[in-house]
Amino acid sequence: MNKPFVSIVVPAYNAQRTIDLTLQALADQSYQGPKEVIVVDDGSSDSTPERIKAFRHASYIYQENQGPAAARNRGFQASKGEIVFFTDADCIPERAWIEKCLSGFTDETIGVVCGSYGIANPGSLLARCIHAEILYRHRYHMPNFPKSFGSYNFCLRRKVFEAAGGFNPSYRNASGEDNDLSYKILKLGSKIFFARDTIVDHFFPTFVLKYLKEQFRHGFWRARMYRDHPQMALGDDYTFWKDIVEPPIILAMMLLLIMGMIFKLFFIPLAFGFLVILSLIELLFSFRMTKSPFEALFYAFVMLLRAMARTLGFVTGAFQVFSQKVR
C-alpha cells in the first residue's frame, strides 16, 4: 500500500532557542513515506533564519511579521501533501509522530487528527504545573472526538483545510486561531479525532508574569472567537465548568469592590467572599491534578491570577468587539 505524501508546516518567530530541536525531531521521523518540511519565518529578528537554512531537509519561506495564523496559511499554500501536519517551533514531535497521526484516519468522516503534549522543560516548576493541568484536562475532559484541537500537534486532509478556508489571519497572536479553524471544520461535517497517545514535547512558560500576559491575550481574543462562534461560549470539551464560572465570579468581585469604595463598605466583605470561593475552586482543581502539595498550592495561586488576567483580557476584547459593531 502506497504511503501518502505528507507536508509538515512550522511557523517560526524568534525561535532560535528551540528551532534546532524541532527540525531535528522532524528529520528523525520514523515515517518511511514521502514528506516535506516547510518552515515559515514570520519576520524573525534573531538567528532563526540561519538556523532553519542550516537544515537541508527543510524549505525556508520568509514573510513580514503577520502572526502564526498567516504563517501557517503561507506554509500550506507552498505545500503539496495529501495530509498536512502542523506543529510549532517550540515543540519536539516524538519519532513516530507522523505514523501515529496517520493511523487516526480510520474513515473518510475524520478530517483532523490531533494529539497531546509532553514536556520539554520539566525543570521548571511553572512548566510542570501547566503540563499537569493539560494532562488532567486531556485525560478527564477530552473525548475521542472533541470540538477543538491545538495548532501545536495536528494534521488534516488537504481538502478539509481548503474547504474551511484555513486559519483566520486576523488573529494576529497565537490565541484562538486554532479554535476558530476547529469550529469551521466541524461546521463542514468533518470529525476531529483525538489521538491521545500521539505526543509532541513542548517548552512551556517558565515565568509567571510572562504567562499571565499570554493569558490576558487569550482572554482578549476569546471575545472575538465567541462573537464568531457563539455556540461555543459554554465550552468546547477542553474548557469546562471551572473556566465558565471564573469570569462571572471575578466580575462580581470587582463590582462589589467598586461599590464598596463608592457607596458602603459592607460590599467589600462580600467581594472578599467571592475571592474565597474562587480560591477554593482553584485549590480543589489544583490538588486533583498534582500529587505534590507544594505544587498544588503554588499553581492554585497562579490559576487565581490567571483567571483575573483572562477576565480582564476578555472584557477588553469584548469592549473592542462592541466598539467595532457600533461604528
GUGU-129739 format. One record per residue (C-alpha): residue in three letters; x, y, z; residue number from 0. Coordinates in Angstrom, 3 decimals. Example, Ala and Ser with C-alpha at 12.3 -4.5 7.8 and 13.67 -1.06 7.14 Angstrom:
['Ala', [12.300, -4.500, 7.800], 0] ['Ser', [13.670, -1.060, 7.140], 1] 
END
This chain:
['Met', [0.000, 0.000, 0.000], 0] ['Asn', [1.408, 3.415, -1.008], 1] ['Lys', [2.136, 5.767, 1.857], 2] ['Pro', [0.654, 9.254, 1.440], 3] ['Phe', [2.807, 12.267, 0.716], 4] ['Val', [2.773, 14.415, 3.855], 5] ['Ser', [3.736, 18.031, 4.417], 6] ['Ile', [4.803, 19.453, 7.767], 7] ['Val', [4.335, 23.188, 8.295], 8] ['Val', [6.109, 25.012, 11.119], 9] ['Pro', [5.598, 28.744, 11.783], 10] ['Ala', [8.619, 30.343, 13.480], 11] ['Tyr', [9.179, 33.714, 15.089], 12] ['Asn', [12.378, 34.451, 17.041], 13] ['Ala', [12.703, 30.731, 17.781], 14] ['Gln', [16.495, 30.439, 17.897], 15] ['Arg', [16.446, 28.662, 21.282], 16] ['Thr', [14.276, 25.739, 20.158], 17] ['Ile', [14.023, 25.528, 16.372], 18] ['Asp', [17.057, 23.211, 16.058], 19] ['Leu', [15.385, 20.638, 18.298], 20] ['Thr', [12.128, 20.896, 16.354], 21] ['Leu', [13.747, 20.432, 12.963], 22] ['Gln', [15.995, 17.614, 14.138], 23] ['Ala', [12.955, 15.770, 15.509], 24] ['Leu', [11.212, 16.171, 12.153], 25] ['Ala', [14.298, 14.920, 10.323], 26] ['Asp', [14.411, 11.855, 12.602], 27] ['Gln', [10.808, 10.789, 11.999], 28] ['Ser', [10.377, 7.045, 11.507], 29] ['Tyr', [7.871, 7.580, 8.683], 30] ['Gln', [9.223, 5.993, 5.502], 31] ['Gly', [6.831, 7.619, 3.048], 32] ['Pro', [7.437, 10.834, 1.092], 33] ['Lys', [7.411, 14.017, 3.149], 34] ['Glu', [8.427, 17.662, 3.117], 35] ['Val', [9.109, 20.153, 5.900], 36] ['Ile', [8.214, 23.809, 5.343], 37] ['Val', [9.232, 26.444, 7.873], 38] ['Val', [7.708, 29.900, 7.566], 39] ['Asp', [9.787, 32.596, 9.232], 40] ['Asp', [7.315, 35.211, 10.435], 41] ['Gly', [9.731, 38.143, 10.371], 42] ['Ser', [12.242, 36.923, 12.966], 43] ['Ser', [14.941, 39.349, 14.144], 44] ['Asp', [17.243, 36.760, 15.780], 45] ['Ser', [19.258, 33.891, 14.283], 46] ['Thr', [16.163, 31.825, 13.409], 47] ['Pro', [16.629, 32.208, 9.601], 48] ['Glu', [20.219, 30.961, 9.680], 49] ['Arg', [19.303, 28.002, 11.863], 50] ['Ile', [16.456, 26.957, 9.553], 51] ['Lys', [18.595, 27.276, 6.431], 52] ['Ala', [21.249, 25.040, 8.035], 53] ['Phe', [18.799, 22.099, 7.837], 54] ['Arg', [18.861, 20.763, 4.294], 55] ['His', [15.637, 18.805, 4.725], 56] ['Ala', [13.589, 21.960, 5.461], 57] ['Ser', [12.278, 24.523, 2.971], 58] ['Tyr', [12.571, 28.104, 4.166], 59] ['Ile', [9.944, 30.789, 3.498], 60] ['Tyr', [10.177, 34.341, 4.808], 61] ['Gln', [7.286, 36.749, 5.361], 62] ['Glu', [6.927, 40.082, 7.114], 63] ['Asn', [5.505, 39.593, 10.587], 64] ['Gln', [1.795, 38.797, 10.276], 65] ['Gly', [1.255, 36.296, 13.086], 66] ['Pro', [1.234, 32.478, 13.251], 67] ['Ala', [-2.159, 32.056, 11.561], 68] ['Ala', [-0.949, 33.829, 8.423], 69] ['Ala', [2.364, 31.947, 8.581], 70] ['Arg', [0.598, 28.578, 8.679], 71] ['Asn', [-1.568, 29.562, 5.732], 72] ['Arg', [1.542, 30.602, 3.809], 73] ['Gly', [3.170, 27.258, 4.549], 74] ['Phe', [0.055, 25.374, 3.482], 75] ['Gln', [-0.056, 27.250, 0.185], 76] ['Ala', [3.519, 26.138, -0.543], 77] ['Ser', [2.873, 22.526, 0.476], 78] ['Lys', [1.968, 19.594, -1.748], 79] ['Gly', [0.976, 16.914, 0.754], 80] ['Glu', [-2.250, 14.974, 0.710], 81] ['Ile', [-2.107, 15.177, 4.518], 82] ['Val', [-0.699, 18.360, 6.064], 83] ['Phe', [0.814, 18.383, 9.570], 84] ['Phe', [1.260, 21.401, 11.808], 85] ['Thr', [3.472, 21.843, 14.831], 86] ['Asp', [5.237, 24.821, 16.416], 87] ['Ala', [8.847, 25.952, 16.630], 88] ['Asp', [8.964, 25.265, 20.377], 89] ['Cys', [7.714, 21.681, 20.036], 90] ['Ile', [9.617, 18.394, 19.653], 91] ['Pro', [7.488, 15.693, 17.992], 92] ['Glu', [8.102, 12.101, 19.039], 93] ['Arg', [9.820, 9.876, 16.484], 94] ['Ala', [6.618, 8.055, 15.450], 95] ['Trp', [4.538, 11.245, 15.359], 96] ['Ile', [3.628, 11.087, 11.674], 97] ['Glu', [2.737, 7.391, 11.728], 98] ['Lys', [0.640, 7.680, 14.871], 99] ['Cys', [-1.299, 10.627, 13.481], 100] ['Leu', [-1.932, 8.934, 10.136], 101] ['Ser', [-3.313, 5.855, 11.882], 102] ['Gly', [-6.110, 8.057, 13.253], 103] ['Phe', [-7.697, 8.465, 9.816], 104] ['Thr', [-9.789, 5.328, 10.144], 105] ['Asp', [-12.574, 6.520, 7.844], 106] ['Glu', [-13.437, 9.379, 5.489], 107] ['Thr', [-15.539, 11.241, 8.066], 108] ['Ile', [-12.410, 12.055, 10.080], 109] ['Gly', [-10.922, 15.252, 8.723], 110] ['Val', [-8.461, 16.056, 11.517], 111] ['Val', [-6.268, 14.020, 13.856], 112] ['Cys', [-4.770, 15.831, 16.836], 113] ['Gly', [-2.552, 14.787, 19.739], 114] ['Ser', [-1.382, 15.741, 23.205], 115] ['Tyr', [1.570, 17.363, 24.950], 116] ['Gly', [4.737, 16.102, 26.549], 117] ['Ile', [7.031, 18.478, 28.434], 118] ['Ala', [10.434, 19.596, 27.159], 119] ['Asn', [11.429, 21.656, 30.223], 120] ['Pro', [10.426, 19.646, 33.327], 121] ['Gly', [12.973, 21.503, 35.455], 122] ['Ser', [10.645, 24.497, 35.687], 123] ['Leu', [8.020, 24.456, 38.444], 124] ['Leu', [5.573, 26.556, 36.421], 125] ['Ala', [6.106, 24.431, 33.299], 126] ['Arg', [5.431, 21.223, 35.267], 127] ['Cys', [2.203, 22.642, 36.681], 128] ['Ile', [0.930, 23.859, 33.315], 129] ['His', [1.699, 20.462, 31.800], 130] ['Ala', [-0.045, 18.647, 34.668], 131] ['Glu', [-3.164, 20.749, 34.086], 132] ['Ile', [-3.208, 19.981, 30.362], 133] ['Leu', [-2.818, 16.252, 31.022], 134] ['Tyr', [-5.673, 16.407, 33.529], 135] ['Arg', [-7.930, 18.120, 31.008], 136] ['His', [-6.952, 15.702, 28.244], 137] ['Arg', [-7.473, 12.682, 30.488], 138] ['Tyr', [-10.781, 13.623, 32.089], 139] ['His', [-12.484, 16.058, 29.718], 140] ['Met', [-11.345, 15.451, 26.151], 141] ['Pro', [-13.434, 12.793, 24.364], 142] ['Asn', [-12.185, 10.774, 21.411], 143] ['Phe', [-13.968, 13.186, 19.083], 144] ['Pro', [-13.569, 16.671, 20.587], 145] ['Lys', [-14.832, 20.004, 19.304], 146] ['Ser', [-11.400, 21.599, 19.041], 147] ['Phe', [-7.701, 20.935, 18.590], 148] ['Gly', [-4.466, 22.788, 19.278], 149] ['Ser', [-2.221, 24.020, 16.488], 150] ['Tyr', [0.865, 22.545, 18.173], 151] ['Asn', [0.001, 18.929, 17.229], 152] ['Phe', [-2.467, 18.100, 14.461], 153] ['Cys', [-2.775, 17.022, 10.866], 154] ['Leu', [-5.669, 17.162, 8.439], 155] ['Arg', [-6.755, 16.278, 4.955], 156] ['Arg', [-5.778, 18.907, 2.416], 157] ['Lys', [-9.321, 19.228, 1.097], 158] ['Val', [-10.652, 19.893, 4.613], 159] ['Phe', [-8.235, 22.773, 5.215], 160] ['Glu', [-9.139, 24.264, 1.841], 161] ['Ala', [-12.889, 23.896, 2.396], 162] ['Ala', [-12.617, 25.583, 5.809], 163] ['Gly', [-10.660, 28.482, 4.367], 164] ['Gly', [-7.598, 27.866, 6.516], 165] ['Phe', [-6.617, 29.855, 9.582], 166] ['Asn', [-8.135, 33.292, 10.069], 167] ['Pro', [-5.133, 35.663, 9.731], 168] ['Ser', [-6.937, 38.431, 11.617], 169] ['Tyr', [-5.970, 36.501, 14.774], 170] ['Arg', [-2.614, 38.226, 14.915], 171] ['Asn', [-1.383, 36.445, 18.044], 172] ['Ala', [-1.157, 32.776, 18.955], 173] ['Ser', [-4.536, 32.642, 20.631], 174] ['Gly', [-7.866, 31.418, 19.310], 175] ['Glu', [-6.939, 30.821, 15.673], 176] ['Asp', [-6.861, 27.041, 16.179], 177] ['Asn', [-10.234, 27.038, 17.933], 178] ['Asp', [-11.667, 29.130, 15.111], 179] ['Leu', [-10.409, 26.643, 12.500], 180] ['Ser', [-11.716, 23.726, 14.589], 181] ['Tyr', [-15.224, 25.146, 14.693], 182] ['Lys', [-15.228, 25.884, 10.955], 183] ['Ile', [-14.202, 22.304, 10.237], 184] ['Leu', [-16.958, 20.930, 12.469], 185] ['Lys', [-19.496, 23.013, 10.536], 186] ['Leu', [-18.353, 21.232, 7.369], 187] ['Gly', [-19.385, 17.907, 8.909], 188] ['Ser', [-15.843, 16.591, 9.417], 189] ['Lys', [-14.822, 14.918, 12.666], 190] ['Ile', [-11.788, 15.673, 14.834], 191] ['Phe', [-10.129, 12.566, 16.297], 192] ['Phe', [-8.047, 12.940, 19.463], 193] ['Ala', [-5.113, 10.503, 19.302], 194] ['Arg', [-4.201, 10.948, 22.943], 195] ['Asp', [-1.015, 8.866, 22.794], 196] ['Thr', [0.431, 10.992, 19.969], 197] ['Ile', [2.871, 13.357, 21.672], 198] ['Val', [4.939, 16.428, 20.981], 199] ['Asp', [7.104, 17.752, 23.807], 200] ['His', [6.622, 21.457, 24.409], 201] ['Phe', [8.615, 24.206, 26.106], 202] ['Phe', [6.055, 25.663, 28.498], 203] ['Pro', [6.345, 29.146, 30.075], 204] ['Thr', [8.755, 29.420, 32.987], 205] ['Phe', [7.987, 32.943, 34.260], 206] ['Val', [4.658, 33.739, 35.898], 207] ['Leu', [4.424, 37.336, 34.644], 208] ['Lys', [5.033, 36.314, 31.031], 209] ['Tyr', [2.472, 33.518, 31.421], 210] ['Leu', [-0.134, 35.970, 32.757], 211] ['Lys', [0.465, 38.312, 29.819], 212] ['Glu', [-0.173, 35.380, 27.465], 213] ['Gln', [-3.369, 34.553, 29.338], 214] ['Phe', [-4.573, 38.154, 29.086], 215] ['Arg', [-4.083, 37.821, 25.332], 216] ['His', [-6.034, 34.536, 25.310], 217] ['Gly', [-8.928, 36.259, 27.029], 218] ['Phe', [-8.747, 39.206, 24.635], 219] ['Trp', [-9.017, 37.051, 21.513], 220] ['Arg', [-11.628, 34.765, 23.053], 221] ['Ala', [-14.110, 37.641, 22.914], 222] ['Arg', [-13.770, 37.745, 19.150], 223] ['Met', [-13.932, 33.961, 18.890], 224] ['Tyr', [-17.225, 33.836, 20.798], 225] ['Arg', [-18.593, 36.591, 18.596], 226] ['Asp', [-17.828, 34.449, 15.538], 227] ['His', [-18.882, 31.158, 17.162], 228] ['Pro', [-21.420, 31.970, 19.915], 229] ['Gln', [-22.475, 28.318, 20.190], 230] ['Met', [-19.083, 27.555, 21.785], 231] ['Ala', [-19.353, 30.097, 24.599], 232] ['Leu', [-20.315, 27.374, 27.096], 233] ['Gly', [-17.272, 25.206, 26.442], 234] ['Asp', [-15.674, 23.020, 23.810], 235] ['Asp', [-14.533, 19.866, 25.702], 236] ['Tyr', [-11.153, 21.326, 26.696], 237] ['Thr', [-12.865, 24.071, 28.692], 238] ['Phe', [-15.348, 23.033, 31.390], 239] ['Trp', [-17.366, 24.436, 34.274], 240] ['Lys', [-14.397, 25.992, 36.111], 241] ['Asp', [-13.439, 28.089, 33.099], 242] ['Ile', [-17.051, 29.212, 32.674], 243] ['Val', [-17.673, 30.311, 36.291], 244] ['Glu', [-14.362, 32.146, 36.786], 245] ['Pro', [-15.187, 35.332, 34.795], 246] ['Pro', [-18.609, 35.973, 36.444], 247] ['Ile', [-17.106, 35.490, 39.920], 248] ['Ile', [-14.240, 37.892, 39.183], 249] ['Leu', [-16.533, 40.481, 37.619], 250] ['Ala', [-18.877, 40.257, 40.613], 251] ['Met', [-15.904, 40.653, 42.940], 252] ['Met', [-14.659, 43.730, 41.067], 253] ['Leu', [-18.132, 45.290, 41.017], 254] ['Leu', [-18.553, 44.766, 44.758], 255] ['Leu', [-15.143, 46.324, 45.447], 256] ['Ile', [-16.069, 49.389, 43.392], 257] ['Met', [-19.456, 49.665, 45.138], 258] ['Gly', [-17.713, 49.320, 48.486], 259] ['Met', [-15.324, 52.167, 47.736], 260] ['Ile', [-18.049, 54.444, 46.341], 261] ['Phe', [-21.111, 53.622, 48.412], 262] ['Lys', [-20.958, 51.418, 51.506], 263] ['Leu', [-18.069, 49.463, 52.962], 264] ['Phe', [-20.192, 46.371, 53.657], 265] ['Phe', [-19.854, 45.462, 49.930], 266] ['Ile', [-16.126, 44.814, 50.459], 267] ['Pro', [-16.601, 41.712, 52.694], 268] ['Leu', [-18.941, 40.355, 50.010], 269] ['Ala', [-16.177, 40.834, 47.442], 270] ['Phe', [-13.782, 39.015, 49.769], 271] ['Gly', [-16.312, 36.184, 49.987], 272] ['Phe', [-16.243, 35.775, 46.211], 273] ['Leu', [-12.435, 35.737, 46.357], 274] ['Val', [-12.565, 32.932, 48.933], 275] ['Ile', [-14.976, 30.911, 46.777], 276] ['Leu', [-12.771, 31.283, 43.706], 277] ['Ser', [-9.641, 30.410, 45.704], 278] ['Leu', [-11.288, 27.218, 46.973], 279] ['Ile', [-12.254, 26.246, 43.431], 280] ['Glu', [-8.652, 26.732, 42.268], 281] ['Leu', [-7.314, 24.768, 45.230], 282] ['Leu', [-9.702, 21.881, 44.636], 283] ['Phe', [-8.775, 21.691, 40.983], 284] ['Ser', [-5.045, 22.079, 41.650], 285] ['Phe', [-4.948, 19.278, 44.241], 286] ['Arg', [-6.763, 16.981, 41.805], 287] ['Met', [-4.203, 17.452, 39.050], 288] ['Thr', [-0.956, 17.136, 41.040], 289] ['Lys', [0.126, 14.970, 43.951], 290] ['Ser', [2.613, 17.493, 45.313], 291] ['Pro', [1.067, 19.765, 47.999], 292] ['Phe', [3.639, 22.481, 47.309], 293] ['Glu', [2.990, 22.446, 43.557], 294] ['Ala', [-0.764, 22.384, 44.180], 295] ['Leu', [-0.624, 25.473, 46.410], 296] ['Phe', [1.698, 27.289, 44.019], 297] ['Tyr', [-0.407, 26.565, 40.958], 298] ['Ala', [-3.694, 27.347, 42.702], 299] ['Phe', [-2.335, 30.844, 43.266], 300] ['Val', [-1.154, 31.059, 39.643], 301] ['Met', [-4.566, 29.914, 38.373], 302] ['Leu', [-6.249, 32.552, 40.525], 303] ['Leu', [-4.087, 35.241, 38.932], 304] ['Arg', [-4.636, 33.637, 35.527], 305] ['Ala', [-8.418, 33.785, 35.916], 306] ['Met', [-8.123, 37.507, 36.650], 307] ['Ala', [-5.812, 38.079, 33.668], 308] ['Arg', [-8.094, 36.153, 31.315], 309] ['Thr', [-11.180, 38.007, 32.546], 310] ['Leu', [-9.545, 41.415, 32.114], 311] ['Gly', [-8.402, 40.366, 28.652], 312] ['Phe', [-11.888, 39.163, 27.759], 313] ['Val', [-13.515, 42.382, 28.979], 314] ['Thr', [-11.001, 44.413, 26.950], 315] ['Gly', [-11.627, 42.267, 23.878], 316] ['Ala', [-15.403, 42.398, 24.314], 317] ['Phe', [-15.249, 46.188, 24.557], 318] ['Gln', [-13.300, 46.328, 21.291], 319] ['Val', [-15.749, 43.967, 19.567], 320] ['Phe', [-18.687, 46.076, 20.782], 321] ['Ser', [-16.982, 49.308, 19.655], 322] ['Gln', [-16.453, 47.883, 16.170], 323] ['Lys', [-20.135, 46.916, 15.983], 324] ['Val', [-21.299, 50.389, 16.987], 325] ['Arg', [-19.173, 52.158, 14.359], 326] 
END
